[in-house]
């Protein structure tokens, strides 16, 4: 991996980074950073620290919302088409956010941030609508009563996502470019 010329002050690692000070620790750090950047294609890594929990929760919500909506649309669509389509839309948003978090990169971070904002507006709109006019939906959606059937995760998740994605901008010290 590292090649060091005896008596010389230049050290080159496998990524082509040369350390002219001869400090082997610096070279090892550069090699690690190069390997990390290579593993993510030079993208900002969003799945670290709290991002791991966020990805996991979005993955679980994706499975829950998509399976719920597929089942309800397939078996009872006539009963509550709006509610079931809203659950399908929630599932699609969850899947897309899960994908962008996993993909990483600054563009994916911005898209995920936008989707979390849209998700939050949806949760607040549907949640408030179901509280003000309970008969508006013939059946519950993922976002009914702010996601009460899902222990309020649908309202907590986009807020947490927005906070994490804002803090994970480049230069904030939470992620490496």
C-alpha positions in Angstrom: 0.0 0.0 0.0 2.4 2.7 1.2 5.7 3.0 -0.6 8.5 4.9 1.2 11.9 5.5 -0.2 14.6 4.9 2.5 16.0 8.2 3.6 13.6 10.3 1.5 10.9 12.5 2.8 8.3 11.5 0.2 5.7 8.9 0.9 3.1 7.8 -1.7 0.1 5.7 -0.9 -2.0 3.5 -3.1 -4.3 6.5 -4.0 -1.4 8.5 -5.3 -1.3 10.9 -2.4 2.2 12.0 -1.7 3.3 13.2 1.8 6.4 15.3 1.4 6.9 15.5 5.2 7.5 11.7 5.5 4.9 11.5 8.3 3.5 8.0 7.9 0.4 8.8 10.1 -0.5 11.6 7.7 -0.1 9.2 4.7 -2.3 6.6 6.5 -5.0 9.2 7.1 -4.9 10.2 3.5 -5.1 6.6 2.3 -8.1 6.1 4.6 -9.8 9.2 3.3 -9.0 8.2 -0.3 -10.5 4.7 0.3 -13.6 6.2 1.9 -14.1 8.6 -1.0 -13.6 5.8 -3.4 -16.2 3.6 -1.7 -18.9 6.3 -2.0 -17.7 7.6 -5.4 -16.6 10.9 -3.9 -20.2 11.6 -2.5 -21.0 13.1 0.8 -21.8 10.2 3.1 -25.2 10.6 4.7 -25.5 7.3 6.5 -23.3 7.7 9.5 -24.1 8.5 13.1 -27.8 9.5 13.4 -28.1 9.0 9.6 -28.0 5.2 10.2 -31.1 5.3 12.4 -32.8 7.6 9.9 -32.1 5.3 7.0 -33.3 2.3 9.1 -36.6 4.0 10.1 -37.2 5.2 6.5 -36.6 1.7 5.3 -39.1 0.2 7.8 -41.7 2.9 7.0 -41.2 2.2 3.3 -42.0 -1.5 3.8 -45.0 -0.7 6.1 -46.6 2.0 3.9 -46.0 0.3 0.6 -47.3 -3.1 1.8 -50.3 -1.5 3.5 -51.3 0.4 0.4 -50.8 -2.5 -1.9 -53.0 -4.7 0.2 -55.6 -2.1 0.7 -55.7 -1.1 -3.0 -55.9 -4.7 -4.1 -58.6 -5.8 -1.6 -60.7 -2.8 -0.7 -60.0 0.1 -3.2 -63.7 1.0 -3.5 -64.0 1.6 0.2 -61.5 4.5 0.5 -59.6 5.2 -2.7 -58.3 8.6 -1.4 -57.0 7.2 1.8 -55.3 4.2 0.1 -53.7 6.4 -2.6 -52.4 8.7 0.1 -50.8 5.7 1.8 -49.3 4.7 -1.5 -47.9 8.2 -2.0 -46.5 8.2 1.5 -44.8 4.8 0.7 -43.4 6.2 -2.5 -41.9 9.2 -0.6 -40.4 6.9 2.1 -38.8 4.7 -0.6 -37.4 7.7 -2.4 -36.0 9.3 0.7 -34.5 5.9 1.7 -32.8 5.7 -1.7 -31.4 9.2 -1.5 -30.0 8.7 2.0 -28.4 5.5 0.9 -27.0 7.0 -2.3 -25.4 9.9 -0.6 -23.9 13.0 -2.2 -24.8 16.7 -2.1 -27.5 16.4 -4.7 -29.1 13.5 -3.0 -28.9 15.4 0.3 -30.8 18.3 -1.2 -33.4 16.1 -2.9 -33.9 14.2 0.4 -34.3 17.5 2.2 -36.9 18.7 -0.3 -38.7 15.3 0.0 -38.7 15.5 3.8 -40.2 19.0 3.6 -43.0 17.6 1.2 -43.5 14.7 3.6 -43.9 17.0 6.6 -46.4 19.2 4.7 -48.3 16.0 3.8 -48.3 14.6 7.3 -49.4 18.0 8.8 -52.1 18.5 6.2 -53.6 15.0 6.4 -53.1 14.8 10.1 -54.9 18.1 10.7 -57.6 17.2 8.1 -58.3 14.0 9.9 -58.6 15.8 13.3 -60.8 18.6 12.0 -63.0 16.4 9.8 -62.7 12.8 10.9 -65.3 11.7 8.3 -63.2 13.0 5.4 -61.6 9.6 4.9 -63.5 6.3 4.9 -60.4 4.6 6.3 -57.1 5.6 7.9 -54.0 6.5 6.0 -50.4 6.2 7.1 -50.6 9.9 8.0 -54.0 9.9 9.8 -53.8 11.7 13.1 -50.2 12.5 12.3 -49.3 8.9 12.1 -50.7 7.8 15.4 -51.1 4.2 14.2 -47.4 4.2 13.6 -46.5 5.7 17.1 -46.2 9.2 15.5 -43.1 8.2 13.5 -44.6 9.8 10.4 -44.5 13.3 12.0 -41.3 12.8 13.9 -39.3 11.3 10.9 -39.4 14.2 8.5 -38.5 16.7 11.3 -35.6 14.5 12.3 -34.6 14.1 8.6 -34.7 17.8 8.0 -32.5 18.5 11.0 -30.0 15.8 10.1 -29.8 16.8 6.4 -29.3 20.4 7.3 -26.5 19.5 9.7 -24.9 17.2 7.2 -24.1 19.9 4.7 -20.5 20.0 3.6 -18.3 22.0 5.9 -20.5 21.3 9.0 -18.0 18.6 10.2 -20.5 15.8 10.3 -19.6 14.3 6.9 -16.6 14.0 4.8 -16.7 15.1 1.1 
